[in-house]
Amino acid sequence: MTNPIHSNHEGLPSKWSEHSELINAIIAGIFIGFGWFFNSQGNESVAIPLFILAFVIGGYAKAKEGIIETIAEKNLNVELLMIFAAVGSAIIGYWTEGAILIFIFALSGALETYTMNKSQREISALMSLQPEEALLLEDGKETKVHVSSLQIGDTILVKPGERIPTDGLILTGKTTIDQSAITGESMPVEREVNGEVFAGTVNGNGSITLSVTKKSTETMFQKILELVQSAQSEKSPSQQFIERFEGTYVKAVLALVAIMMVLPHFALGWSWNETIYRALVLMVVASPCALVASIMPATLSAISNGARNGLLFKGGVHLEQLSKTKVVVFDKTGTLTKGEPTVTDIIISDTVDSATFYESVLSIENQSTHPLARAIVDKIQDDFPKYSANMISVDEKSGFGVSAVLNGVVWKIGKADFVGRSEADSYNHAVSEKLAQEGKTIVYVVRRDQIVGLLALKDVVRDEAKVAIKTLQENGIKTVMLTGDSKSTAEAIAKELNIDIFLGECLPEDKANEIKSLKEKYGTVTMIGDGINDAPALATSDVGIAMGEGTDVALETADIVLMKNELSKLTKAVKLSKKMNRIIKQNVVFSLSVIALLICSNFIQVLDLPLGVIGHEGSTILVILNGLRLLRGNLNE
């Protein structure tokens, strides 16, 4: 049963259009009640006009909808089937039955419009989170302006309890931010100077000033809105098949009804009145209303549920396809790992005092902006806050290491080739080899041309990566890691996460080619990544998933976006996809079973038109409500 969603000027369901069908159905029901009363008293001259009013008031919306769609698409639809059946009932004298058919059909249509709009309200709820005004700070003065007038670099003030009007970086202040509207996080997160905040999130307990980083039309919040809106308008393959099937099915039903109006009279000896009546009942019960409504409400509900939980599907097709996944391919850096080095081991020789070692390393590395240097500084400051860095002059050789003179002593910190390959190979060889096998990067510390210690760093795996990999494998899905890192690093990560297949030293085209091979060997392949180099692989896979904090190219190329960099959301997406497909199958089997039962009951003459209408329209309402279970389903279950 097709169901256009009436909208106001903002593209959201209006209150009047949402309830007008229900009001008309109720009015039609009142006229039917009075008509039945007068008809039972033998006063047909009053009853029939009341039934006609019920026909017009209750059936107008559906008749108009059916005619417009038939003309536009040049194809018959279920709305016309219902109108034909009701008019036919009146022609052969079954005014009450025809009116009841119109009433229940209008009532089920009103309930369908209402339930379909439950999904559309998710958009309305999201839009209501977007503030329309912001406090602009210029020359120490506060000016209230519309968010559309904000420019990148503007400074705005956000007070406690207010929604943040646009994406930005904190200039002053410290606060907690409720980011549930964007990432699905249940707990507020702390943000301070240089912390990134998003439009639509709620400022907690502190006043902050922000530097605007994106225009109102380009914020993360706006991207979510656009993705959800486009996803809700894009139909899944199952929905497209049902809509193509509907036109052919309606023609077949009308042909069967035409035969039914003649054949039983001659073949079975039915009266003309009974023959035509049964043909009209057939027209009602064989209508595929419930079948047509089996898919779209469930799909829209699942998309809305995902959006509320930090999962953005760019269309029902991707959500449906995800459940068929046989292989999930992971990028390593930024996907399975955090994408930033972390110090995992510190080994200090007996030839140096630990305090001297830490203070010297801290002072030297604090002068460098290299990611490894920053990781070393963070580690020492976190674990040994009593040590402080001194301002010194250093000589940095990009990509290799850094040297400096401290208290007349020359220090070097860097890779093996920088401090001396032979010395590095001989220093604590067993430990160094073990660390290298674990995929760790080793930084040596030299004092007076003698190695006095080493630091091992690693891009550590995400906390939830192991659970995600294990969950996928328990569901019969193979896991693959493709990375541009060395084979030894790839092997170490794969072993740590228990990944089925891994490949190191992959260029972007290598990843895409490998995905083609996996598709040929296993079937449906899902790829998840975050970088520009992952874009070809994301495009090649059957379903591409991007980490929410990934590059714009990855976000644009992917079919699904995990708004927060949590791999646990991947398994939730697969679970949601399977649940949606399971509900759709339930709806299809149930609707076809009801149609078959009603048709058989009609042929053996035990089904009257009112009962046929109740069975047919009741099944339509049930499949819609079953689909709407996904709207409030808990992804953590």
C-alpha positions in Angstrom: 0.0 0.0 0.0 1.7 3.2 -1.1 1.6 6.0 1.4 2.8 9.5 0.5 3.9 11.5 3.5 2.3 14.9 3.5 4.7 17.7 4.4 4.8 21.3 5.4 7.2 23.8 3.9 10.1 22.4 5.8 9.6 18.9 4.4 8.4 17.4 7.6 5.0 15.8 8.3 2.4 18.5 9.3 0.1 17.8 12.2 -3.1 18.4 10.2 -2.1 16.1 7.3 -1.0 13.4 9.7 -4.4 13.3 11.5 -6.8 14.4 8.6 -7.1 10.8 7.3 -8.0 9.6 10.8 -10.6 12.3 11.3 -12.2 11.6 7.9 -12.3 7.9 8.8 -14.0 8.5 12.1 -16.6 10.8 10.5 -17.2 8.1 7.8 -17.6 5.6 10.6 -20.2 7.8 12.3 -22.2 8.1 9.1 -22.0 4.3 8.6 -23.4 3.8 12.1 -26.4 6.0 11.4 -26.8 4.4 8.0 -26.8 0.9 9.5 -29.4 2.0 12.1 -31.8 3.4 9.5 -31.2 0.5 7.2 -32.1 -2.0 10.0 -35.4 0.0 10.4 -36.2 -0.5 6.7 -35.6 3.2 5.9 -33.3 2.9 2.9 -34.1 6.3 1.6 -32.3 7.8 4.6 -29.6 5.0 4.9 -28.3 5.1 1.4 -27.5 8.9 1.4 -25.6 8.4 4.7 -23.7 5.5 3.1 -22.8 7.6 0.1 -21.5 10.4 2.4 -19.4 7.7 4.2 -18.0 6.6 0.8 -17.1 10.1 -0.2 -15.6 11.3 3.1 -13.8 8.1 3.9 -12.7 7.1 0.4 -11.8 10.5 -1.1 -8.1 10.6 0.0 -7.4 7.0 -1.1 -9.3 7.4 -4.4 -7.4 10.6 -5.2 -4.1 8.9 -4.3 -4.8 5.9 -6.4 -5.9 7.9 -9.5 -2.9 10.3 -9.3 -0.4 7.4 -9.0 -2.0 5.4 -11.7 -1.8 8.4 -14.1 1.7 9.3 -13.1 3.1 5.8 -13.1 0.8 4.3 -15.8 0.2 1.3 -13.5 -2.6 0.0 -11.4 -2.3 0.0 -7.6 -4.0 -1.4 -4.5 -5.9 1.8 -3.8 -7.9 1.4 -6.9 -8.6 -2.2 -6.1 -10.2 -1.2 -2.8 -12.3 1.5 -4.4 -13.5 -0.8 -7.2 -14.5 -3.4 -4.5 -16.4 -0.9 -2.4 -18.3 0.6 -5.4 -19.0 -2.9 -6.7 -20.5 -3.9 -3.4 -22.8 -0.8 -3.5 -23.9 -1.6 -7.1 -25.1 -5.1 -6.1 -26.9 -3.8 -3.0 -24.3 -4.4 -0.3 -24.2 -0.9 0.9 -23.2 -1.7 4.5 -20.4 -4.0 3.5 -19.0 -1.5 0.9 -19.2 1.3 3.5 -17.4 -0.8 6.1 -14.7 -1.6 3.5 -14.1 2.1 2.9 -14.1 2.8 6.7 -11.6 0.1 7.6 -9.4 0.9 4.5 -9.4 4.6 5.4 -8.7 3.8 9.1 -5.7 1.5 8.2 -4.4 4.1 5.8 -4.6 6.7 8.6 -2.7 4.4 10.9 -0.2 3.7 8.2 0.4 7.4 7.6 0.8 7.9 11.4 3.2 5.0 11.8 5.3 5.9 8.7 5.6 9.4 10.1 7.1 8.0 13.3 10.3 7.5 11.3 10.1 11.0 9.7 9.9 12.5 13.2 13.5 11.4 13.8 14.4 14.0 11.2 12.2 16.6 12.9 13.8 15.7 16.3 17.3 16.1 14.8 16.4 19.5 13.1 15.1 20.8 16.4 18.6 20.3 17.9 20.1 22.8 15.5 20.2 26.3 17.1 19.2 29.1 14.8 21.1 31.8 16.6 24.6 32.3 18.1 26.3 34.9 20.3 29.0 36.5 18.1 31.9 38.2 20.0 33.4 41.2 18.2 35.5 43.8 20.0 34.4 42.5 23.3 30.7 42.9 22.4 28.1 40.2 22.2 25.8 40.2 19.2 23.0 37.7 18.5 23.2 36.6 14.9 21.7 33.8 12.7 24.0 30.8 12.4 23.9 31.1 8.6 25.8 34.4 8.9 28.8 32.9 10.8 32.1 32.7 9.0 35.1 30.5 9.6 37.3 32.1 12.2 34.5 34.0 14.0 34.5 33.8 17.8 31.2 32.9 19.5 30.2 32.5 23.1 28.3 29.4 24.4 26.8 29.6 27.9 26.1 26.6 30.2 23.1 24.5 29.1 23.0 26.0 25.6 23.3 24.0 22.4 26.4 24.6 20.4 25.4 26.4 17.1 28.3 25.3 14.9 31.4 23.1 14.7 34.4 24.8 16.4 37.5 24.7 18.5 37.5 25.9 22.2 39.5 29.1 22.6 38.8 29.6 26.3 37.0 27.7 29.0 36.6 24.1 30.1 33.3 22.2 30.2 31.5 18.9 29.6 29.7 18.3 26.3 26.7 16.0 25.8 27.5 14.6 22.3 24.7 11.9 22.3 23.0 13.6 19.3 26.1 13.2 17.2 28.0 10.1 18.4 25.4 8.2 20.4 27.6 8.4 23.5 25.5 8.1 26.7 28.0 10.0 28.9 29.1 13.6 28.5 32.8 14.1 27.5 35.2 16.7 28.9 36.5 19.4 26.5 39.0 22.2 27.2 41.1 24.6 25.1 41.7 23.3 21.5 39.0 20.6 22.0 36.7 20.1 19.1 33.0 20.5 19.5 30.0 19.9 17.2 26.9 21.7 16.3 23.7 20.4 18.0 25.6 19.1 21.1 24.9 20.5 24.6 27.3 22.6 26.6 27.4 21.4 30.2 28.7 23.3 33.1 31.0 26.0 31.8 31.0 29.1 29.6 33.2 28.6 26.5 34.3 30.7 23.6 34.7 29.0 20.2 36.5 29.6 17.0 34.1 28.6 14.1 35.7 25.9 12.0 32.8 25.2 9.6 29.9 27.1 8.0 26.5 26.1 9.2 25.8 24.2 6.0 29.0 22.1 6.3 28.9 21.0 10.0 28.9 17.4 11.1 25.3 17.9 12.3 24.3 19.0 8.8 26.0 16.0 7.3 24.0 13.7 9.5 20.8 15.3 8.5 21.6 15.1 4.8 22.7 11.4 5.1 19.6 10.4 7.0 17.3 12.3 4.6 18.9 10.7 1.5 18.9 7.3 3.1 15.2 7.5 3.9 14.4 8.4 0.2 16.6 5.6 -1.2 14.8 2.3 -1.6 16.3 -1.1 -0.9 16.3 -3.8 -3.5 13.5 -5.7 -1.7 11.4 -2.5 -1.7 12.1 -1.9 -5.4 11.1 -5.5 -6.3 7.8 -5.2 -4.3 6.9 -2.0 -6.0 7.6 -3.5 -9.5 5.6 -6.6 -8.4 2.7 -4.5 -7.2 1.6 -3.4 -10.7 1.8 -6.8 -12.2 0.0 -8.4 -9.2 -2.9 -5.9 -9.3 -3.4 -6.7 -13.0 -3.4 -10.4 -12.3 -6.0 -9.9 -9.5 -8.3 -7.9 -11.7 -8.0 -10.6 -14.4 -8.8 -13.3 -11.9 -11.7 -11.2 -10.5 -13.1 -10.9 -14.1 -13.0 -14.6 -14.5 -14.5 -15.1 -11.0 -17.5 -12.9 -11.9 -18.5 -15.4 -14.7 -17.0 -18.9 -14.3 -18.5 -20.0 -10.9 -22.0 -19.2 -12.1 -21.6 -21.7 -15.0 -19.1 -24.2 -13.5 -20.4 -24.4 -9.9 -24.0 -23.2 -10.2 -23.6 -20.1 -8.0 -26.2 -17.4 -8.4 -25.2 -14.3 -10.2 -25.5 -12.3 -6.9 -23.2 -14.8 -5.1 -20.7 -15.0 -8.0 -20.3 -11.2 -8.2 -20.2 -10.9 -4.4 -17.4 -13.5 -4.1 -15.5 -11.8 -6.9 -15.6 -8.6 -5.0 -14.4 -10.3 -1.8 -11.6 -11.8 -3.8 -10.7 -8.3 -5.0 -10.4 -7.2 -1.4 -8.5 -10.1 0.2 -6.1 -10.7 -2.7 -4.9 -7.1 -2.6 -1.2 -6.9 -1.6 -1.5 -4.1 0.9 0.3 -6.0 3.7 3.0 -7.3 1.4 3.7 -3.7 0.1 3.9 -2.4 3.7 6.3 -5.2 4.8 9.5 -3.5 3.9 9.6 0.3 3.9 8.5 0.9 7.6 11.0 -1.6 8.8 13.8 0.0 6.6 13.0 3.5 7.7 12.8 2.5 11.3 16.2 0.8 11.2 17.9 3.8 9.5 16.4 6.1 12.1 17.5 3.8 14.9 21.0 3.7 13.5 21.2 7.5 13.2 20.2 7.9 16.9 23.0 5.4 17.8 25.9 7.0 15.8 25.4 4.7 12.7 24.7 6.6 9.4 23.4 4.5 6.5 23.4 6.2 3.2 20.5 4.1 2.0 18.4 1.0 2.7 20.3 -0.9 0.0 23.5 -0.8 2.1 21.7 -1.7 5.3 20.1 -4.7 3.6 23.4 -5.7 2.0 25.4 -5.6 5.2 23.6 -8.7 6.6 24.9 -10.7 3.6 28.6 -10.0 4.5 30.9 -12.9 4.3 34.2 -11.0 4.8 35.0 -7.8 6.7 38.2 -6.1 5.5 39.9 -3.7 8.0 42.5 -1.0 7.4 45.0 -1.0 10.3 46.1 2.5 11.2 43.2 4.6 12.6 40.7 1.7 12.2 42.0 -1.3 14.2 44.6 0.9 15.9 44.3 4.3 17.4 46.4 5.8 14.7 48.9 7.4 17.1 52.1 5.9 18.6 52.2 5.0 22.3 55.2 4.1 24.4 54.8 0.5 25.5 58.3 -0.3 26.9 61.2 1.7 28.5 64.5 -0.1 29.2 67.3 1.7 31.0 70.9 0.5 31.4 72.6 0.2 34.7 75.2 2.7 33.5 72.8 5.7 33.8 70.7 7.1 36.7 67.0 6.9 35.9 66.4 10.5 36.9 69.1 11.7 34.5 67.8 9.5 31.8 64.2 10.7 32.0 65.0 14.4 32.4 67.4 14.3 29.5 65.0 12.4 27.2 62.2 14.7 28.2 64.2 17.9 27.6 65.4 16.8 24.2 62.2 15.2 22.8 60.2 18.2 24.1 61.9 20.3 21.4 60.6 18.1 18.6 57.2 18.0 16.9 57.6 14.5 15.5 54.7 12.1 16.6 57.1 9.7 18.2 58.7 12.5 20.2 55.3 13.7 21.3 54.4 10.2 22.4 57.6 9.9 24.5 57.0 13.3 26.1 53.4 12.4 27.0 54.5 9.1 28.5 57.2 10.5 30.7 55.0 13.4 31.9 52.1 11.1 32.6 54.1 8.5 34.5 56.7 10.7 36.1 55.2 14.2 36.6 58.1 15.2 39.0 60.4 15.5 36.0 60.4 18.7 34.0 61.7 19.6 30.6 64.5 22.2 30.2 64.8 24.6 27.3 67.8 23.5 25.2 69.0 23.7 21.6 68.7 20.5 19.6 69.8 19.3 16.2 67.1 17.3 14.5 67.6 15.0 11.5 64.1 14.6 10.1 62.9 11.0 10.0 66.0 9.6 11.9 66.5 11.3 15.3 67.6 14.2 17.4 70.8 15.2 19.2 71.7 17.7 21.9 74.4 18.7 24.4 73.3 18.6 28.0 75.7 19.7 30.7 78.6 19.2 28.3 77.5 15.7 27.4 76.3 14.7 23.9 73.0 12.8 23.8 71.4 11.2 20.7 67.8 9.8 20.5 66.6 8.0 17.4 66.6 5.0 15.1 69.3 2.3 14.8 70.9 3.9 11.8 71.0 7.3 13.6 72.8 6.1 16.7 74.9 3.4 14.9 73.5 0.1 13.4 76.2 -2.2 14.9 75.8 -0.8 18.4 72.0 -1.0 18.2 72.1 -4.6 16.9 74.4 -5.7 19.8 72.5 -3.8 22.5 70.2 -6.1 24.4 69.8 -8.1 21.2 67.2 -10.6 22.5 64.9 -7.9 23.9 65.2 -5.7 20.8 64.4 -8.6 18.5 61.4 -9.6 20.6 60.1 -6.0 20.6 60.6 -5.8 16.8 58.6 -9.1 16.3 55.8 -7.5 18.3 55.6 -4.8 15.6 57.0 -2.1 17.8 59.2 0.8 16.7 62.4 1.1 18.7 64.0 4.4 19.6 67.6 4.2 21.1 69.0 6.6 23.7 72.8 7.3 23.4 75.0 9.2 25.9 78.7 9.7 25.1 78.4 7.3 22.1 77.1 4.5 24.4 73.5 3.2 24.3 72.0 3.7 27.7 68.4 2.7 27.0 65.7 2.3 24.6 62.0 3.1 24.2 59.5 0.9 22.3 56.5 2.5 20.7 53.5 1.0 19.0 50.3 2.1 17.4 48.2 0.3 19.9 45.0 -1.5 19.0 41.7 0.0 20.0 40.2 -1.5 23.2 37.1 -2.7 21.4 38.9 -4.2 18.3 39.4 -7.7 19.8 35.8 -7.9 20.8 34.6 -6.7 17.4 36.8 -9.3 15.6 35.7 -12.1 17.9 32.0 -11.2 17.5 32.3 -11.2 13.7 34.1 -14.5 13.7 31.4 -16.0 15.9 28.8 -15.0 13.4 30.7 -16.8 10.6 32.3 -13.7 9.1 36.0 -13.9 8.0 38.2 -11.0 9.1 41.0 -9.6 6.9 43.5 -6.8 7.5 45.1 -4.9 4.7 47.8 -2.3 5.7 50.6 -0.3 4.1 52.8 -1.1 7.2 55.6 -3.6 7.1 54.8 -7.3 7.0 56.3 -7.8 10.5 54.0 -5.1 12.0 51.0 -6.5 10.1 51.8 -9.9 11.4 52.1 -8.7 15.0 48.8 -6.9 14.9 47.0 -9.8 13.2 48.4 -12.2 15.8 47.3 -9.9 18.6 43.7 -9.6 17.3 43.5 -13.2 16.0 42.7 -11.9 12.4 42.1 -14.7 9.9 44.0 -13.1 6.9 46.4 -10.2 6.7 48.5 -8.5 4.1 51.2 -5.9 4.7 52.9 -3.3 2.5 49.7 -2.6 0.5 49.4 0.3 -1.8 45.9 1.7 -2.4 45.5 -0.2 -5.6 46.7 -3.3 -3.9 43.9 -3.0 -1.4 41.3 -2.6 -4.1 42.6 -5.6 -6.1 42.7 -7.8 -3.0 39.0 -6.9 -2.3 38.1 -8.0 -5.9 39.8 -11.3 -5.2 38.0 -11.7 -1.9 34.6 -11.0 -3.6 35.3 -13.7 -6.1 36.4 -16.2 -3.5 33.9 -15.6 -0.6 31.0 -13.4 -1.9 29.9 -10.1 -0.3 32.8 -8.1 1.1 32.6 -5.2 3.6 35.5 -2.8 3.9 36.1 -0.4 6.8 38.7 2.3 6.8 39.4 6.0 7.5 42.1 7.4 5.2 42.4 8.7 1.7 44.3 5.6 0.7 41.3 3.5 1.7 38.9 5.3 -0.7 39.5 2.9 -3.7 39.0 -0.1 -1.5 35.8 1.4 0.0 34.5 2.0 -3.5 35.4 -1.5 -4.7 33.7 -3.3 -1.7 30.1 -4.3 -1.7 29.6 -2.2 1.5 32.1 0.5 2.4 32.2 1.8 6.1 34.2 4.8 7.2 35.3 5.8 10.7 33.6 9.0 11.6 36.8 10.9 12.3 38.3 9.7 9.0 39.2 11.9 6.0 36.4 13.6 4.0 37.3 11.4 1.0 36.6 8.2 3.0 33.4 9.7 4.4 32.2 10.6 1.0 33.1 7.2 -0.6 31.7 5.0 2.2 28.1 3.7 2.3 28.0 3.7 6.1 29.6 6.0 8.6 30.5 5.1 12.2 30.1 8.6 13.8 32.4 7.8 16.6 35.6 5.8 16.1 34.2 2.7 17.9 34.5 -0.6 16.2 31.8 -1.9 18.5 29.4 0.0 16.3 30.3 -2.2 13.4 29.0 -5.3 15.1 25.9 -3.3 16.1 25.4 -2.3 12.4 25.6 -6.0 11.3 23.2 -7.0 14.1 20.7 -4.2 13.1 20.9 -5.3 9.4 20.2 -8.9 10.3 17.3 -7.9 12.6 15.8 -5.7 9.9 16.0 -8.5 7.3 14.5 -11.0 9.8 11.6 -8.7 10.4 11.0 -8.1 6.7 11.0 -11.9 6.1 8.5 -12.3 8.9 6.3 -9.6 7.4 6.4 -11.1 3.9 5.6 -14.7 5.0 2.8 -13.5 7.3 1.2 -11.2 4.7 1.3 -13.9 2.0 -0.1 -16.5 4.4 -3.0 -14.2 5.3 -3.7 -13.5 1.6 -3.7 -17.3 0.9 -6.0 -18.1 3.9 -8.5 -15.4 3.0 -8.6 -16.4 -0.7 -9.2 -20.1 0.2 -11.9 -19.1 2.7 -13.6 -17.0 0.1 -13.7 -19.9 -2.4 -15.4 -22.2 0.1 -17.9 -19.4 0.8 -17.2 -19.1 4.6 -15.8 -15.5 4.4 -18.0 -12.4 4.2 -16.8 -9.1 2.9 -16.6 -7.4 6.4 -14.5 -10.2 7.8 -12.3 -10.2 4.6 -11.7 -6.5 5.1 -10.8 -6.9 8.8 -8.4 -9.8 8.0 -6.8 -7.9 5.1 -6.4 -4.5 6.7 -5.6 -5.9 10.1 -2.7 -7.8 8.6 -1.5 -4.6 7.0 -1.5 -2.8 10.3 0.3 -5.7 12.0 3.2 -5.8 9.6 3.7 -2.0 9.9 3.8 -2.2 13.7 6.2 -5.2 13.5 8.5 -3.1 11.3 8.3 -0.2 13.8 9.8 -2.4 16.5 13.1 -1.4 15.0 12.5 2.2 15.7 13.0 1.8 19.5 15.1 -1.4 19.4 18.2 -1.4 21.7 21.3 -2.1 19.7 23.1 -3.3 22.8 20.7 -6.2 23.2 
